[in-house]
Amino acid sequence: MTPTTIAFDLGGTKIDICRMTKFGEILWRQSVATSDLEPGDPSFLDRAFALFAEHVCEGDDKIGLSWNAPVHEGRLTQSSLLGGRINVDLAQRLKQAFSCDVQVESDVHAMVLGEYRFGIGAAAAPILLINLGSGAGIGYHDGRLMRGNTGGAGLVCLEKRYIPEIGESLILDQLLSGRGVARVHEKLTGATLAAAEVASRASQGDDAALETFAIIARQFGAYLVTLSRLFNPRSIVLAGSVSRAAPLFLDAAKDILEREVEPACRPELVTVSALAAPACVGLA
């Protein structure tokens, strides 16, 4: 039997589980609602490890784990899933629990590893990946993953932006995300809708939903300008749930990028990832 990798991508909404070949081919995939494991305090970790044990099988010679928080050398020092500040060596605990190779990364680092190996590829590097899912974190790869001193490289998602259309300041984590789409739409209309429903209404020509994504486009365009000047990537790749609504905001954001960024800092490509489960695939 050819050895396989099993990877677990722990996010705020769901836990993605994939069994893969070493070439990034997904053989089996399943999702579990994160809420089923009752996140919010350190005991979540015990329930997560019980979930891992249910799915690791004899043919798996590697376990990959990605987490929606900074990871440094396999260690977590903060996580909303675990209630805030924490100090836990995930890699060591995995090695003790399972007789496998292990790899532990933040979610955006795992995603950009997948994009570099199995997505747009090394020829498109330097690659800047933006995860528009639960927040707007980034990963950067140019033959080597940018990690930062304590694993926190990419936390520009905590920068605050004033949104004049709704008269409110939000950090980018709260804006360029599914909850951000829902919040902007609610401030415009008073209606509480999930981001997917707002996107559906925008696709059908609803004025308030279209204005919601116009606001997202303007803010995301400004974000792209800042990131392009900071990192000067050749390629920018979008991943995460909000990237699926890219037809509603990406062209307008790219227009802002084209207009405002100096040619020396302008990326050659801005696109949406075509990878399924990029965080898991990055750990193959």
Backbone bond lengths (Angstrom), bond angles and torsions (degrees), N, CA, C in turn:
res aa  C-N    CA-C-N  psi(-1)  N-CA   C-N-CA  omega(-1)  CA-C   N-CA-C  phi
1 M - - - 1.465 - - 1.533 109.52 -
2 T 1.338 116.58 132.77 1.456 120.74 178.19 1.521 109.91 -73.12
3 P 1.336 118.69 128.22 1.471 120.23 -178.84 1.528 111.70 -61.20
4 T 1.311 115.92 147.22 1.460 122.31 -179.09 1.519 110.56 -123.53
5 T 1.330 114.83 164.25 1.463 122.58 172.71 1.520 108.32 -109.85
6 I 1.315 116.87 136.06 1.456 120.58 170.20 1.524 107.62 -111.95
7 A 1.324 115.99 131.92 1.467 120.84 -176.55 1.518 109.77 -125.46
8 F 1.334 114.81 143.95 1.460 123.00 178.75 1.529 107.74 -123.08
9 D 1.321 116.70 121.15 1.465 122.16 178.45 1.521 108.11 -108.43
10 L 1.339 116.21 106.82 1.463 121.00 -174.96 1.521 110.67 -94.23
11 G 1.313 115.12 113.01 1.455 121.43 178.35 1.514 110.89 -118.09
12 G 1.309 115.72 176.25 1.453 120.37 -178.03 1.509 113.74 -70.15
13 T 1.339 117.19 -25.62 1.461 121.70 -177.72 1.519 112.32 -103.32
14 K 1.346 116.19 -43.12 1.458 118.71 -176.37 1.522 110.77 -143.89
15 I 1.318 114.58 161.20 1.456 123.17 173.10 1.520 106.85 -111.52
16 D 1.316 116.37 116.30 1.461 122.11 -179.94 1.527 107.65 -92.59
17 I 1.327 116.94 132.16 1.463 122.31 -178.84 1.521 108.06 -124.05
18 C 1.334 117.17 124.69 1.466 121.32 -178.68 1.524 110.44 -133.58
19 R 1.317 115.52 136.90 1.475 120.74 168.25 1.523 106.36 -106.19
20 M 1.355 115.87 131.39 1.464 120.40 -169.94 1.518 111.48 -137.75
21 T 1.341 114.17 159.26 1.454 119.52 165.72 1.523 108.41 -77.84
22 K 1.323 116.07 171.31 1.460 120.71 178.08 1.530 111.76 -69.91
23 F 1.337 116.66 -9.83 1.461 121.51 179.54 1.523 111.80 -99.29
24 G 1.335 116.45 14.08 1.453 120.77 175.92 1.508 115.19 80.52
25 E 1.337 118.36 10.18 1.466 121.16 177.90 1.526 109.09 -80.85
26 I 1.325 116.65 121.95 1.463 121.06 -179.55 1.526 109.43 -79.44
27 L 1.317 115.69 120.80 1.459 122.21 179.85 1.517 111.99 -93.99
28 W 1.316 116.42 -28.97 1.469 121.86 -176.91 1.515 107.61 -158.11
29 R 1.330 115.89 142.73 1.466 119.93 -177.46 1.513 109.93 -146.94
30 Q 1.317 115.72 142.87 1.464 121.94 178.27 1.523 108.90 -151.24
31 S 1.322 115.97 150.28 1.462 120.58 176.04 1.527 109.91 -121.33
32 V 1.321 114.65 145.67 1.457 122.19 177.07 1.527 107.38 -127.44
33 A 1.307 118.23 135.67 1.469 121.02 176.98 1.520 109.46 -65.00
34 T 1.330 116.74 128.23 1.469 120.33 178.66 1.522 111.07 -58.93
35 S 1.317 116.77 -33.77 1.466 120.50 -179.29 1.525 112.18 -62.22
36 D 1.339 117.60 -24.17 1.462 120.71 178.62 1.532 111.69 -63.40
37 L 1.350 116.39 -24.21 1.459 120.91 -178.83 1.535 111.89 -98.22
38 E 1.323 116.75 8.76 1.467 123.32 174.63 1.528 111.70 52.86
39 P 1.322 117.29 67.97 1.467 120.07 179.30 1.522 112.01 -70.54
40 G 1.364 115.22 165.15 1.451 120.02 173.93 1.511 114.98 123.82
41 D 1.330 117.27 -6.48 1.465 119.68 175.41 1.527 108.47 -152.24
42 P 1.331 118.25 167.57 1.468 121.10 -173.56 1.524 114.94 -58.40
43 S 1.335 118.09 -24.09 1.464 119.72 -179.44 1.529 112.25 -66.87
44 F 1.333 117.07 -15.40 1.464 120.45 174.62 1.525 110.77 -55.42
45 L 1.328 116.47 -34.72 1.459 120.25 -176.95 1.527 111.39 -63.41
46 D 1.320 117.71 -38.99 1.466 120.56 177.76 1.528 110.71 -62.89
47 R 1.315 115.94 -40.85 1.463 118.94 179.62 1.529 111.02 -69.65
48 A 1.342 116.37 -34.51 1.463 119.60 176.39 1.525 110.60 -64.47
49 F 1.315 117.12 -44.26 1.469 119.72 179.53 1.525 111.77 -66.11
50 A 1.318 118.05 -31.72 1.461 120.14 173.83 1.525 110.21 -64.75
51 L 1.329 116.62 -38.67 1.470 120.70 176.09 1.528 110.69 -63.69
52 F 1.326 116.41 -43.41 1.467 119.55 178.02 1.530 110.13 -57.79
53 A 1.322 116.29 -46.20 1.463 120.87 -176.99 1.525 111.97 -62.17
54 E 1.325 117.02 -30.69 1.465 120.69 178.52 1.529 111.92 -67.30
55 H 1.342 117.17 -25.78 1.459 120.10 -170.26 1.527 114.94 -110.97
56 V 1.318 118.91 -22.74 1.462 120.35 178.56 1.523 108.43 -69.67
57 C 1.342 115.91 131.33 1.460 119.21 -179.73 1.528 110.30 -123.45
58 E 1.316 115.49 175.55 1.460 121.69 -173.06 1.524 112.59 -60.81
59 G 1.326 117.89 -31.86 1.461 121.14 -177.92 1.515 114.60 -77.46
60 D 1.324 117.77 -8.79 1.467 121.35 -179.51 1.526 109.97 -84.44
61 D 1.331 116.42 118.12 1.467 118.44 177.07 1.521 112.17 -105.28
62 K 1.351 116.28 3.15 1.460 120.55 176.53 1.520 109.16 -146.73
63 I 1.327 115.28 140.53 1.458 121.85 173.19 1.522 107.61 -117.17
64 G 1.324 116.16 126.44 1.456 121.79 174.45 1.517 109.46 -109.10
65 L 1.308 116.21 140.51 1.461 121.18 -179.63 1.517 108.73 -136.08
66 S 1.329 116.43 121.31 1.463 119.97 172.82 1.519 108.48 -114.80
67 W 1.334 114.64 146.39 1.476 121.28 -172.62 1.518 108.14 -133.89
68 N 1.317 116.72 144.14 1.471 120.09 -178.30 1.527 111.52 -83.13
69 A 1.330 114.78 54.37 1.469 122.48 179.93 1.525 107.70 -161.70
70 P 1.335 117.95 162.37 1.466 119.57 177.89 1.525 111.55 -60.75
71 V 1.324 116.03 138.71 1.468 122.47 177.31 1.525 107.64 -125.90
72 H 1.319 116.48 131.82 1.467 120.64 178.15 1.517 109.03 -127.88
73 E 1.335 115.02 113.65 1.464 121.48 179.80 1.530 111.21 50.93
74 G 1.316 115.53 44.00 1.455 121.43 176.84 1.506 115.43 81.28
75 R 1.332 117.78 4.41 1.466 121.36 -173.64 1.525 110.79 -113.74
76 L 1.337 115.78 138.87 1.462 123.50 173.96 1.518 109.94 -100.83
77 T 1.329 117.01 134.65 1.460 120.74 174.75 1.531 112.14 -117.19
78 Q 1.331 116.53 -8.56 1.460 120.21 174.44 1.522 108.51 -156.23
79 S 1.322 116.11 145.16 1.459 120.59 178.12 1.515 109.23 -168.40
80 S 1.325 116.60 125.88 1.462 119.67 176.34 1.525 110.35 -65.06
81 L 1.329 117.53 -30.05 1.464 120.39 179.08 1.529 111.57 -64.71
82 L 1.342 115.99 -26.73 1.460 121.23 -178.49 1.527 112.24 -106.00
83 G 1.345 116.05 10.92 1.462 119.96 173.02 1.509 115.68 95.28
84 G 1.338 118.09 7.78 1.468 119.92 178.39 1.510 111.80 121.89
85 R 1.329 116.51 -130.46 1.458 120.20 -178.66 1.529 110.36 -69.52
86 I 1.324 114.13 137.48 1.460 120.50 -174.63 1.521 106.96 -152.72
87 N 1.278 117.50 161.54 1.465 120.59 173.62 1.523 107.17 -140.18
88 V 1.330 115.75 96.61 1.460 119.90 -175.92 1.520 109.32 -139.07
89 D 1.319 116.76 134.10 1.459 123.08 177.99 1.524 107.92 -91.68
90 L 1.325 115.34 92.51 1.461 120.26 -177.35 1.525 111.64 -63.58
91 A 1.324 116.49 -42.35 1.458 120.01 -177.97 1.521 111.10 -61.34
92 Q 1.314 116.31 -45.16 1.460 120.13 -179.58 1.523 111.32 -64.90
93 R 1.311 116.18 -40.55 1.469 118.88 -179.76 1.526 110.68 -66.65
94 L 1.336 117.87 -37.44 1.463 120.38 176.50 1.527 111.04 -63.89
95 K 1.330 116.08 -42.71 1.464 119.96 -179.83 1.526 111.20 -63.03
96 Q 1.314 116.45 -36.12 1.464 120.06 179.37 1.524 111.96 -71.15
97 A 1.336 115.96 -32.67 1.469 120.13 -175.43 1.521 112.55 -85.14
98 F 1.339 117.05 -29.24 1.460 120.40 -173.08 1.532 110.05 -135.19
99 S 1.303 116.55 142.97 1.475 121.46 179.48 1.531 109.27 -89.33
100 C 1.312 115.69 68.65 1.459 121.86 -176.46 1.523 109.35 -142.47
101 D 1.344 115.04 161.97 1.449 118.98 163.53 1.524 107.96 -67.28
102 V 1.329 117.32 150.13 1.463 120.12 179.06 1.525 109.78 -132.85
103 Q 1.326 115.47 152.31 1.458 122.37 172.31 1.516 107.85 -142.61
104 V 1.313 116.38 127.29 1.461 121.72 -178.99 1.518 108.28 -123.20
105 E 1.334 116.83 128.19 1.464 122.48 -178.80 1.523 109.35 -139.68
106 S 1.334 116.34 161.12 1.462 119.52 165.34 1.529 108.10 -67.60
107 D 1.322 116.69 160.61 1.463 119.08 -176.41 1.529 112.22 -62.39
108 V 1.341 117.61 -43.31 1.468 118.46 -177.77 1.524 111.63 -69.77
109 H 1.327 117.08 -33.02 1.466 118.92 176.60 1.521 110.57 -67.08
110 A 1.327 116.79 -41.18 1.461 119.65 176.98 1.530 110.52 -63.08
111 M 1.333 117.16 -40.14 1.462 120.68 -179.82 1.525 112.43 -62.63
112 V 1.336 116.61 -45.23 1.465 118.39 -177.71 1.528 110.49 -71.93
113 L 1.320 118.67 -28.80 1.463 120.59 172.14 1.529 110.17 -62.35
114 G 1.333 116.62 -42.51 1.458 120.21 177.14 1.508 112.44 -63.67
115 E 1.334 116.11 -41.97 1.467 120.12 -179.09 1.529 110.55 -64.94
116 Y 1.318 116.48 -40.11 1.462 121.11 -179.05 1.529 111.30 -67.16
117 R 1.336 116.59 -40.61 1.466 120.32 -176.06 1.515 113.31 -84.29
118 F 1.339 117.56 -39.90 1.458 120.04 -168.75 1.534 113.85 -127.38
119 G 1.328 117.45 -2.66 1.461 120.44 -177.93 1.523 111.59 -103.61
120 I 1.329 116.18 -118.87 1.468 118.70 -178.00 1.519 111.42 -71.44
121 G 1.330 118.17 -20.38 1.456 121.12 166.01 1.510 116.63 90.83
122 A 1.336 113.51 172.94 1.462 121.54 -175.36 1.520 112.25 -62.40
123 A 1.324 117.76 -30.73 1.469 120.58 -179.12 1.520 112.22 -65.52
124 A 1.329 117.21 -18.48 1.466 121.35 -179.78 1.522 112.01 -93.95
125 A 1.326 118.05 -0.99 1.466 121.93 -177.40 1.524 111.68 -74.92
126 P 1.326 117.56 152.84 1.456 128.56 3.11 1.539 112.59 -67.86
127 I 1.320 114.83 133.59 1.461 122.02 -179.88 1.530 108.90 -105.10
128 L 1.319 115.41 130.46 1.456 121.67 171.53 1.517 107.11 -111.57
129 L 1.316 117.80 116.22 1.463 121.74 178.21 1.515 109.55 -102.85
130 I 1.328 115.76 132.39 1.465 121.88 178.22 1.521 108.02 -114.78
131 N 1.303 116.37 121.53 1.460 121.44 179.99 1.524 109.67 -91.88
132 L 1.320 116.26 101.88 1.468 121.43 178.37 1.524 108.54 -96.79
133 G 1.305 115.52 72.29 1.450 120.49 -179.76 1.501 109.12 -126.38
134 S 1.334 115.27 -98.26 1.452 119.19 176.32 1.516 111.01 -77.37
135 G 1.311 117.78 -14.50 1.458 122.47 178.52 1.510 110.48 -162.16
136 A 1.315 118.35 -149.39 1.457 120.97 -177.21 1.524 110.31 -138.78
137 G 1.322 116.22 46.62 1.454 120.42 178.04 1.517 111.75 -73.37
138 I 1.333 116.86 165.77 1.456 120.38 -177.32 1.530 110.91 -132.10
139 G 1.325 114.25 156.65 1.451 123.04 169.94 1.521 108.62 -132.78
140 Y 1.326 116.67 146.45 1.472 121.18 -174.70 1.519 108.96 -132.18
141 H 1.335 116.67 131.60 1.463 120.87 -176.07 1.531 109.89 -138.86
142 D 1.313 114.85 125.81 1.464 121.02 175.48 1.529 108.98 -139.75
143 G 1.336 114.82 59.04 1.451 119.66 -174.67 1.516 111.54 88.53
144 R 1.317 115.64 -19.26 1.455 122.38 176.28 1.522 108.11 -148.75
145 L 1.313 116.04 135.83 1.452 121.10 -179.57 1.523 110.87 -70.64
146 M 1.330 116.56 131.69 1.456 121.61 175.01 1.535 108.37 -77.97
147 R 1.335 116.66 121.64 1.458 119.90 -173.64 1.525 113.88 -113.18
148 G 1.291 119.64 -31.62 1.458 119.92 -174.62 1.513 111.36 83.41
149 N 1.307 116.47 164.32 1.459 122.26 -172.49 1.523 113.31 -62.40
150 T 1.338 117.07 -39.82 1.462 120.39 179.30 1.525 111.36 -124.02
151 G 1.332 116.53 27.95 1.459 120.84 175.54 1.506 114.78 84.93
152 G 1.337 118.36 2.52 1.454 120.50 -173.62 1.511 115.52 -93.95
153 A 1.330 119.29 12.12 1.467 120.90 -179.21 1.526 109.88 -59.23
154 G 1.317 116.74 128.30 1.454 120.32 178.31 1.512 114.01 109.83
155 L 1.330 118.63 6.92 1.455 120.30 -176.76 1.525 113.24 -87.22
156 V 1.325 116.57 28.22 1.463 119.66 173.55 1.522 111.06 -66.36
157 C 1.338 117.55 -7.24 1.460 120.84 177.51 1.522 112.32 -66.41
158 L 1.329 117.96 -9.97 1.463 121.16 179.82 1.531 112.51 -92.65
159 E 1.336 116.95 1.18 1.463 120.20 176.83 1.527 110.24 -67.81
160 K 1.337 116.23 143.23 1.459 120.99 -176.41 1.529 110.56 -96.38
161 R 1.311 116.49 138.68 1.466 123.06 177.52 1.531 110.02 -127.08
162 Y 1.336 115.77 139.37 1.464 120.37 173.97 1.528 108.43 -88.66
163 I 1.332 116.62 130.18 1.468 122.19 -179.15 1.523 106.93 -108.56
164 P 1.342 117.83 97.78 1.474 119.10 -173.18 1.521 113.30 -62.48
165 E 1.317 117.52 -30.80 1.465 120.21 -176.62 1.529 112.31 -65.38
166 I 1.337 116.90 -24.27 1.465 119.16 179.12 1.525 111.60 -117.51
167 G 1.349 116.51 0.80 1.454 121.03 176.96 1.509 113.74 62.30
168 E 1.324 116.43 39.14 1.456 120.43 -173.57 1.525 110.01 -145.25
169 S 1.325 116.11 147.76 1.463 121.40 173.50 1.521 109.45 -101.61
170 L 1.326 115.87 134.87 1.460 121.98 179.55 1.521 109.09 -134.02
171 I 1.330 116.50 145.33 1.460 117.53 168.52 1.528 107.37 -73.73
172 L 1.327 115.89 156.52 1.460 119.81 -176.02 1.520 112.15 -60.54
173 D 1.329 116.93 -30.00 1.463 121.19 175.30 1.524 111.63 -58.20
174 Q 1.343 116.05 -33.93 1.462 121.34 -178.09 1.521 112.51 -90.87
175 L 1.322 116.72 -6.98 1.458 120.56 -176.15 1.518 112.08 -109.07
176 L 1.332 117.15 -56.88 1.470 120.98 -175.28 1.523 109.13 -88.60
177 S 1.320 114.69 64.69 1.459 122.59 -175.40 1.521 107.56 -159.11
178 G 1.334 115.48 172.42 1.457 118.90 177.90 1.513 112.01 -60.98
179 R 1.331 116.42 -42.00 1.460 118.61 179.68 1.517 110.97 -68.25
180 G 1.358 117.07 -27.64 1.453 120.67 176.88 1.518 112.03 -67.67
181 V 1.335 115.92 -43.94 1.471 120.23 176.12 1.528 109.63 -58.36
182 A 1.338 116.13 -45.80 1.464 119.77 -179.15 1.531 111.18 -64.27
183 R 1.326 116.53 -39.39 1.471 120.27 -176.60 1.528 111.15 -69.20
184 V 1.318 116.94 -44.61 1.467 119.85 178.97 1.516 110.16 -60.69
185 H 1.323 116.87 -45.68 1.470 120.17 -179.96 1.526 111.17 -62.23
186 E 1.328 116.89 -40.31 1.463 119.85 179.27 1.529 111.43 -65.14
187 K 1.335 116.99 -38.91 1.467 119.92 178.48 1.529 111.10 -66.51
188 L 1.318 117.39 -32.07 1.470 121.09 179.52 1.526 112.37 -76.76
189 T 1.345 117.05 -34.19 1.465 120.58 -168.84 1.525 114.47 -120.34
190 G 1.336 117.50 -22.07 1.461 120.20 -172.26 1.508 113.72 83.80
191 A 1.332 117.62 -4.94 1.466 121.85 -178.79 1.525 110.39 -92.83
192 T 1.314 116.86 135.66 1.462 121.94 178.87 1.526 108.92 -95.86
193 L 1.319 115.75 108.16 1.462 121.71 -179.67 1.524 109.72 -131.05
194 A 1.313 116.82 149.49 1.459 121.04 172.81 1.522 109.34 -69.99
195 A 1.338 116.11 155.47 1.462 120.63 -178.37 1.523 111.98 -57.50
196 A 1.336 117.54 -38.51 1.468 120.69 -179.67 1.520 111.21 -62.33
197 E 1.325 117.06 -36.78 1.463 120.51 178.22 1.525 110.91 -70.76
198 V 1.331 117.17 -38.04 1.472 120.05 175.76 1.525 109.87 -61.70
199 A 1.336 116.90 -43.02 1.466 120.42 178.37 1.525 111.28 -63.29
200 S 1.317 116.43 -41.09 1.461 120.18 178.26 1.523 111.19 -61.81
201 R 1.319 116.75 -43.03 1.469 120.51 179.18 1.525 111.12 -66.59
202 A 1.339 116.11 -38.36 1.469 118.73 177.65 1.527 110.85 -62.82
203 S 1.315 117.35 -39.70 1.466 121.63 178.75 1.522 111.55 -63.56
204 Q 1.337 116.02 -25.27 1.462 120.77 179.02 1.526 112.66 -92.98
205 G 1.349 116.79 3.29 1.456 120.78 174.62 1.507 115.89 92.28
206 D 1.329 118.54 12.78 1.462 121.50 178.79 1.529 109.77 -64.56
207 D 1.328 117.50 127.47 1.465 121.83 -173.24 1.524 113.01 -62.56
208 A 1.327 117.93 -45.72 1.464 120.29 -177.81 1.523 110.92 -66.64
209 A 1.316 116.89 -38.84 1.468 119.99 178.41 1.525 110.71 -67.39
210 L 1.332 116.03 -39.85 1.464 119.54 177.01 1.529 111.06 -63.60
211 E 1.328 116.79 -40.57 1.471 120.19 178.06 1.528 110.43 -65.22
212 T 1.334 116.94 -36.90 1.467 120.24 176.32 1.516 110.45 -56.18
213 F 1.331 116.93 -48.20 1.460 119.58 -178.02 1.533 112.18 -75.02
214 A 1.339 117.18 -23.54 1.465 119.01 172.89 1.537 109.98 -66.57
215 I 1.326 116.55 -38.93 1.468 120.64 176.26 1.525 110.27 -65.54
216 I 1.325 116.92 -45.47 1.468 121.22 176.84 1.523 109.93 -58.02
217 A 1.323 117.33 -42.18 1.468 121.27 -179.31 1.524 111.34 -62.08
218 R 1.340 116.79 -43.44 1.461 119.75 -179.07 1.527 111.01 -65.43
219 Q 1.305 116.46 -42.44 1.468 120.06 179.59 1.525 111.32 -70.10
220 F 1.314 116.36 -40.27 1.459 119.56 179.46 1.522 110.71 -69.19
221 G 1.315 117.59 -36.44 1.461 120.39 176.00 1.517 111.58 -60.55
222 A 1.342 116.96 -42.88 1.463 120.77 177.52 1.528 110.75 -64.42
223 Y 1.322 116.47 -37.12 1.474 122.06 177.15 1.525 110.35 -63.11
224 L 1.336 116.47 -43.94 1.466 120.41 178.22 1.526 111.42 -62.19
225 V 1.314 116.78 -38.08 1.472 120.58 178.25 1.526 109.92 -60.95
226 T 1.322 116.23 -49.13 1.471 120.67 -179.47 1.522 110.99 -61.20
227 L 1.324 117.08 -47.76 1.461 120.39 -177.61 1.523 112.13 -65.80
228 S 1.319 117.22 -36.41 1.464 120.06 179.32 1.520 111.16 -65.94
229 R 1.325 116.46 -38.13 1.462 119.20 177.68 1.531 111.50 -71.31
230 L 1.321 117.05 -35.35 1.458 120.36 -178.88 1.528 112.38 -72.36
231 F 1.340 116.34 -44.07 1.459 120.56 -169.34 1.523 114.49 -109.11
232 N 1.323 117.29 -20.45 1.461 121.50 179.46 1.540 111.52 50.24
233 P 1.334 117.79 53.78 1.467 119.91 -179.44 1.526 111.56 -76.25
234 R 1.313 115.97 154.87 1.465 119.79 169.60 1.526 109.66 -76.40
235 S 1.347 115.72 -37.82 1.464 120.79 -175.52 1.518 110.18 -133.51
236 I 1.320 115.98 142.54 1.457 122.65 172.42 1.522 107.47 -118.90
237 V 1.328 115.67 128.25 1.465 121.46 -178.49 1.520 108.84 -120.23
238 L 1.319 116.55 133.73 1.457 121.84 177.40 1.517 109.70 -101.15
239 A 1.321 116.36 135.05 1.458 122.25 174.82 1.517 108.08 -134.08
240 G 1.326 117.04 174.50 1.457 120.76 180.00 1.513 111.96 96.55
241 S 1.324 115.98 167.72 1.463 121.41 -171.40 1.520 113.62 -62.17
242 V 1.334 118.13 -37.69 1.465 120.18 -177.53 1.530 111.04 -69.52
243 S 1.327 117.34 -24.91 1.473 119.40 178.71 1.518 111.71 -62.27
244 R 1.333 117.82 -21.81 1.472 120.17 178.41 1.529 111.43 -67.93
245 A 1.337 116.06 -19.73 1.469 120.18 176.65 1.523 111.63 -95.21
246 A 1.328 117.71 15.95 1.469 122.14 -176.17 1.527 114.51 -52.52
247 P 1.336 120.35 -36.80 1.473 118.87 178.01 1.530 113.79 -56.78
248 L 1.330 116.90 -19.10 1.459 120.60 -177.43 1.526 113.28 -89.13
249 F 1.354 118.09 -13.13 1.465 118.02 -176.49 1.524 114.76 -144.73
250 L 1.316 119.02 -17.82 1.460 119.27 -168.97 1.525 112.55 -70.53
251 D 1.314 118.82 -41.67 1.477 119.78 -178.71 1.526 110.87 -60.19
252 A 1.329 116.73 -42.75 1.464 119.79 179.87 1.527 110.69 -66.11
253 A 1.331 117.09 -38.31 1.465 120.38 177.62 1.527 110.96 -65.80
254 K 1.319 116.79 -40.34 1.467 120.95 178.73 1.525 111.46 -66.13
255 D 1.330 117.12 -32.54 1.473 120.27 175.82 1.526 110.33 -62.10
256 I 1.331 116.75 -41.53 1.468 120.88 177.39 1.523 109.87 -63.61
257 L 1.314 116.58 -44.24 1.460 121.69 178.53 1.525 111.00 -59.35
258 E 1.312 116.86 -46.23 1.462 121.47 -178.73 1.523 111.52 -63.73
259 R 1.319 116.41 -37.88 1.457 122.42 -176.90 1.516 112.11 -72.54
260 E 1.334 116.81 -39.54 1.459 119.97 -166.69 1.526 115.02 -101.93
261 V 1.311 117.90 -25.16 1.469 118.72 -174.89 1.520 110.89 -87.79
262 E 1.323 115.07 136.26 1.456 121.70 178.53 1.533 109.69 -63.18
263 P 1.333 118.03 145.69 1.472 120.58 -177.97 1.527 113.72 -52.12
264 A 1.310 118.12 -36.36 1.467 120.45 -177.78 1.527 112.11 -65.87
265 C 1.326 117.45 -22.86 1.466 121.35 -177.38 1.528 112.62 -106.62
266 R 1.317 116.67 -0.52 1.472 120.34 -172.31 1.525 110.74 -79.61
267 P 1.334 118.52 126.41 1.469 120.14 177.30 1.527 111.77 -68.93
268 E 1.320 115.14 152.34 1.465 120.40 178.25 1.519 111.97 -80.24
269 L 1.327 116.69 -24.57 1.457 120.85 -174.02 1.524 109.79 -144.44
270 V 1.332 116.23 133.50 1.463 122.56 169.18 1.523 105.96 -128.96
271 T 1.322 116.87 117.44 1.456 119.61 -171.85 1.517 110.77 -147.43
272 V 1.308 115.85 173.39 1.460 123.31 177.67 1.526 108.39 -101.18
273 S 1.316 117.32 136.91 1.452 120.72 179.21 1.522 111.06 -60.43
274 A 1.327 115.10 137.61 1.462 120.84 175.99 1.525 111.87 -97.14
275 L 1.321 117.48 1.94 1.456 121.07 -178.24 1.520 111.59 -78.27
276 A 1.314 115.71 137.63 1.462 120.13 166.90 1.525 108.16 -81.43
277 A 1.327 116.37 136.42 1.469 121.98 177.47 1.528 112.23 48.83
278 P 1.342 118.43 58.38 1.463 119.97 -173.38 1.526 114.88 -59.99
279 A 1.348 118.15 -33.85 1.462 119.51 179.91 1.528 110.53 -66.70
280 C 1.330 116.77 -42.00 1.461 119.60 177.40 1.526 110.89 -66.01
281 V 1.323 116.34 -46.28 1.469 121.12 -177.56 1.526 110.85 -60.52
282 G 1.323 116.60 -33.95 1.469 119.64 179.46 1.508 113.55 -65.41
283 L 1.323 117.15 -13.24 1.469 121.40 -179.19 1.527 112.87 -105.80
284 A 1.344 116.60 9.54 1.479 120.77 -176.93 1.519 111.47 -59.24
